[in-house]
Amino acid sequence: MKDEKKQEGRKRGRCRYGGYPVAVDPFHTYLAHLMENRADSEVFIRKKFDVTELLRYLERRNREHPEYKTTIFHAVLAALARTIQERPVLNRFISGRRYYQREQISMSFVAKKQFTDHAEEALMIVRPTGEYALDAFSKTVIGEVKEARESKDGYGADDILRYLQKLPVCVMKLFMGILKFMDYHGLVPKALTAVDPNYTTVLVSNLGSIRCDAVYHHLCNFGTESIMVTIGEIHREPVTGEDGTVRMRDMIELGATIDERIGDGFYFVRSLNIIRHLFEHPELLELPLKEKLDYEC
């Protein structure tokens, strides 16, 4: 069925940036022309999640596997990937006022090489396959971050950015104008899109690691990224249960900025229910992405 959709999409138009064209309803087609820019189409959702069971699960897991530590960040990445896998509209983007469905999930984040004010940042991209589960996310992220921090040269897009930094302002302005034109028409070379986080499904910012709350973060009009997620600091607060009793629970807040043109509020909110379910039943994160989640959001 998925292959048939791809073939139909290819008949309708040219594929770009790892995605194939998809038909949408008249209203959303209209939205792509009414609101041309991604930053003009943002909707921001902030939601708290109970991660008490998730933290207990991670503590047990790390006791059993002391060779590497699985963190809350790895678990959030795995939960986001699972949610996107189950809710494919989240993996759509608009380019040149046309809708595209990505063929693969891609997730980007920024890691500081050192925890100092002036330390350099490295741009990381993870592209989970159907075989990925929590274990793979942990090992991949740990390996990528370690490689970036130990690298004395550039990492990923860093080499390209260092080269562009040397250009005179007038040349840089011309270069960016050409690059934006190419982006609109789907002509940016794969050598650039493969390392640019603006061309991923979602950019994730772990603000909890610096003791910060989940905040609103804008989307970028360049590239294809339709979702930006910020992760707040874990904290304890009283929660009233279904039986009316009040208990102290470990809570985390996620902030998601989404291009509203790719879906609607009902779809987005139901997608958040999957994340909540995964945090309450963290053992489900051990399932490979290719396995269907037995849960109706």
Backbone hydrogen bonds, N-H to C=O, Kabsch-Sander energy under -0.5 kcal/mol:
donor,donor_aa,acceptor,acceptor_aa,energy
5,K,1,M,-1.9
6,K,2,K,-2.0
7,Q,3,D,-2.3
8,E,4,E,-2.4
9,G,5,K,-2.6
10,R,6,K,-2.6
11,K,7,Q,-1.6
12,R,8,E,-1.4
13,G,9,G,-1.1
16,R,19,G,-1.6
19,G,16,R,-1.4
20,Y,101,Q,-2.1
22,V,99,Y,-1.9
29,T,25,D,-2.0
30,Y,26,P,-2.2
31,L,27,F,-2.0
32,A,28,H,-1.7
33,H,29,T,-0.7
33,H,30,Y,-0.8
34,L,30,Y,-2.6
35,M,31,L,-3.0
36,E,34,L,-0.7
40,D,37,N,-0.7
41,S,38,R,-1.5
42,E,39,A,-0.5
43,V,258,I,-2.0
45,I,256,A,-2.8
47,K,254,L,-2.6
49,F,252,I,-3.2
51,V,49,F,-0.7
51,V,250,D,-2.6
52,T,250,D,-0.6
55,L,51,V,-2.6
56,R,52,T,-1.8
57,Y,53,E,-2.3
58,L,54,L,-2.5
59,E,55,L,-2.2
60,R,56,R,-2.2
61,R,57,Y,-2.6
62,N,58,L,-2.6
63,R,59,E,-1.4
64,E,60,R,-1.9
65,H,61,R,-1.9
68,Y,65,H,-1.2
70,T,68,Y,-0.6
71,T,69,K,-0.6
75,A,71,T,-1.8
76,V,72,I,-2.4
77,L,73,F,-2.4
78,A,74,H,-2.3
79,A,75,A,-2.5
80,L,76,V,-2.7
81,A,77,L,-2.6
82,R,78,A,-2.3
83,T,79,A,-2.3
84,I,80,L,-2.6
85,Q,81,A,-2.3
86,E,82,R,-2.2
87,R,83,T,-2.0
90,L,87,R,-2.1
91,N,88,P,-1.9
92,R,89,V,-1.4
93,F,100,Y,-2.0
95,S,98,R,-2.4
98,R,95,S,-1.3
100,Y,93,F,-2.6
101,Q,20,Y,-2.7
102,R,91,N,-2.4
102,R,100,Y,-0.5
103,E,18,G,-2.6
107,M,126,V,-3.2
108,S,202,V,-2.6
109,F,124,M,-1.9
110,V,204,V,-0.5
111,A,122,A,-2.5
113,K,120,E,-2.6
116,T,114,Q,-1.7
119,A,116,T,-1.1
122,A,111,A,-2.8
124,M,109,F,-3.1
124,M,122,A,-0.5
126,V,107,M,-3.5
132,Y,129,T,-1.6
134,L,285,L,-2.2
136,A,133,A,-0.5
137,F,133,A,-1.9
138,S,134,L,-2.5
139,K,135,D,-2.3
140,T,136,A,-2.5
141,V,137,F,-2.6
142,I,138,S,-2.5
143,G,139,K,-2.2
144,E,140,T,-2.7
145,V,141,V,-2.7
146,K,142,I,-2.2
147,E,143,G,-2.3
148,A,144,E,-2.3
149,R,145,V,-2.4
150,E,146,K,-1.9
151,S,147,E,-1.3
158,D,155,Y,-2.1
161,L,157,A,-2.3
162,R,158,D,-2.4
163,Y,159,D,-1.8
164,L,160,I,-2.3
165,Q,161,L,-1.9
166,K,162,R,-0.6
166,K,163,Y,-1.0
167,L,164,L,-1.5
172,M,168,P,-2.8
173,K,169,V,-2.5
174,L,170,C,-1.7
175,F,171,V,-2.8
176,M,172,M,-2.7
177,G,173,K,-1.9
178,I,174,L,-2.2
179,L,175,F,-2.6
180,K,176,M,-2.5
181,F,177,G,-1.7
182,M,178,I,-2.5
183,D,179,L,-2.3
184,Y,180,K,-2.2
185,H,181,F,-1.6
186,G,183,D,-1.2
187,L,182,M,-3.6
188,V,182,M,-0.6
192,L,189,P,-1.4
193,T,189,P,-2.0
194,A,190,K,-2.4
195,V,192,L,-1.2
196,D,192,L,-0.9
199,Y,196,D,-2.1
200,T,197,P,-1.3
201,T,106,S,-1.1
202,V,106,S,-1.4
203,L,227,I,-1.7
204,V,108,S,-3.1
204,V,202,V,-0.5
205,S,229,V,-2.8
206,N,204,V,-0.5
207,L,205,S,-1.5
207,L,231,I,-0.8
208,G,231,I,-1.4
209,S,206,N,-0.9
210,I,207,L,-1.5
211,R,208,G,-1.7
212,C,207,L,-1.7
224,T,198,N,-2.2
225,E,198,N,-1.9
226,S,201,T,-0.8
227,I,201,T,-0.9
228,M,257,T,-2.3
229,V,203,L,-2.7
230,T,255,G,-2.9
231,I,205,S,-2.7
232,G,230,T,-0.5
232,G,253,E,-2.8
233,E,212,C,-0.6
235,H,251,M,-2.4
237,E,249,R,-2.0
239,V,247,R,-3.0
241,G,239,V,-0.6
241,G,245,T,-3.2
244,G,241,G,-1.7
247,R,239,V,-2.4
247,R,245,T,-0.5
249,R,237,E,-2.3
251,M,235,H,-3.7
251,M,249,R,-0.5
252,I,49,F,-2.4
254,L,47,K,-2.7
255,G,230,T,-2.5
256,A,45,I,-3.4
257,T,228,M,-3.0
258,I,43,V,-2.7
258,I,256,A,-0.5
259,D,226,S,-2.2
260,E,41,S,-2.9
260,E,258,I,-0.9
262,I,259,D,-1.7
263,G,260,E,-0.7
268,F,264,D,-2.1
269,V,265,G,-2.7
270,R,266,F,-2.0
271,S,267,Y,-1.5
272,L,268,F,-1.5
273,N,269,V,-0.9
274,I,270,R,-0.7
274,I,271,S,-1.0
275,I,271,S,-1.1
276,R,272,L,-2.2
277,H,273,N,-2.3
278,L,274,I,-2.4
279,F,275,I,-2.3
280,E,276,R,-1.8
281,H,277,H,-1.5
284,L,281,H,-2.2
285,L,282,P,-1.9
286,E,283,E,-1.5
287,L,284,L,-1.6
289,L,132,Y,-1.9
290,K,130,G,-2.7
291,E,288,P,-1.7
295,Y,293,L,-2.0
297,C,295,Y,-0.7
